Structure formats: C-alpha cells, structure tokens
Amino acid sequence: MEHALRGAPVRRVASVIGLAEEHAEEYLRHHRAVWPEVLDALSRAQVTNYSIFRHGDLLFSYFEYRGTDYEADMARIAADEATQRWWSIMMPMQRTLRAGPEEPWWTELEEVFHLE
C-alpha cells in the first residue's frame, strides 16, 4: 500500500517467517547488534522504520520504503556483500513459510487496515 507522507511516497511492507526455536537466542543476540554495513545498505535503499517482532516461533517484520524504484532498491540490498554475509548467518536460523522456491524467503503480508 502506498500513501503520501509530507509529499513523499511511502510503501509499507510487512512480512512473516518462522524462527527455528533452537536458534532463537542466537538470532536475538545478532539482532541486538546488527552490523553497521547492513544498516547502511538499508538506509541507502530508502528503507526506514524497520522493525522485527517475535511471537513464539514467528518473526514479523515491518518497514517503510521511501524511494521510487522498490525492485531496484531491493536488488541493491540483495547484491550488497555485507548483507549477503548477514543473510548467510540468519537464514539457517529461520524457517521459511513459502510454498515454493520461486517465492520470497520472507512471506510478504497483505495490508488490510491502516490508520495514520
């Protein structure tokens, strides 16, 4: 969903994935000290207000995208060397909910309500 915030377009993105219970503490420990290079890649790609929440063995992420070419910016994040190293550590701790290999690792959620 997109809306205007002080004239700038904003895309709200929410996703969900499973958390392997045996890796929960390690996952939380890593996210208490996310690498600065990974945070920089997100910022350069116009990602703001990024949060990850936990409910049992589910992780829910939310961020706002403020750029003009979402696909290109997401591709830049995916091509970033530090982000690739970060993902190589995080992915074994996660349990994807995707139905097939062509779907994203995190399952994007449909927005059904928003109050600004």
N, C-alpha and C positions, 0 to 999 in steps of 0.2 A: 504494500500500500504506500502511496506517496501523498504527501500534503505539503503545504508551504509553511515554513517557519522563518519569519523575518525575511521573506523573499527567496530563501534558499530551498531547493527541493530536498526532501528528506525521505528516504526509503527505510522503513523499519523492517528488520529481519530477525525472525525467531526460529530457532532450530532445536532439535532434541536428539540425544544419543544415549546409549546405555553406558554405565560405568562398571567395569569389572570390579566386583567387591574386593577381591584380593589385592587390587592396586589402588583402592580408594585413598588411603593415607598418602601414598607416594604422589598421586595425582594432585591432591590438595596441597601438598608441600611444594610441588613445582609451581602451582598457580599462586602461591604466596610470594613468589619471586620470579615472575615472568621475565624472560631475557629482554633487555632494553632494545636489542636489534629487532625482535619480533614486534614489540610495541611500536617502534619506529615504522616498520613496514605497514602496520595497520593504519597509523596516522597518515603516512604518505598516500595511502589508498582511500583517504577520506572516510575512514571508519571511526565513529565516535560512540560514546555511551555504551561501550561493550561490557557486558556482564555475563557471567556464567553462574547459574544457580544449581543446587543439588537437591533432589528429593529421592531419598533412598538410593536406588541404583540407576536413577535417571539424571542426566545433566540437561539443563535448559539454557540455551544461550540467546542473548538479545543484543543487537547493536543497531546503530543508525548509520546509514550511508548518506553522505552529503555531496557526493560527486555527480558527474554527468554521464559516466560510462561504467556502469556497475560490472559488466562482464570483463571489461579490460582491467579494471582495478582489482577484481578478484583474481584474475590471471596473474597480475603482477605480484600479488601476495603469494600465490601458489608457486611462482618461479623464484621467490626470494630464498637465498641459500640458508639463512638462519631459520626462517620459517620452516623450510623443509627438514632441517635437523630437529627443530622443536616437534614437528608432527611425527617424526620417526620415533621419538620418545613417547609422545602422548598416545598415538594410535593403538599400540598394544594394550594400553590401559582402558581403552574404550571398547564398547560393544555396539557396532553399527546396527541400526534398525532398518536399513534399506532392503528393498525386496530383490534387487539385482545389482550387478557390478556397474551398470551404467548410471545408477542413481548416486547422488552425493553421499559422502561419508556421514555427515550430519543430515538428518531429515528436516527440511525446511517446513515450517508450520504456516497454515493459512491464518491470516488475521481476521477475526470475526467481530471485534469490537475495539474501539479506541476512543478515549476521552482526553482531549488536550487541555 
